[in-house]
Amino acid sequence: MAFVEREKEHPESGYENFKIGMLIQEIRLEMGMTQEQLAVKVGTTKSYISKIENNIKEVRISTLQKIIETGFGGQLQ
């Protein structure tokens, strides 16, 4: 029951994770990078990048920061 209540309180959390994954994929493709290239820059695996982009795994804030700053040369705000 507690899980259901939390889901009702924050139904947008799944959508937010989906949006983050889609944005990462969109930027990566715009920059002409493969998942493997991004993973190497960030210090993770291609599999992990794929799981983030496909909303299979939630991205940790520290990893998101590395993706944006190290992988894409941007700044997390």
Summary of the structure (lengths in Angstrom):
residues: 77
radius of gyration: 13.7
end to end distance: 34.9
largest distance: 44.9
contacts: 186
relative contact order: 0.14
helix: 70%
strand: 0%
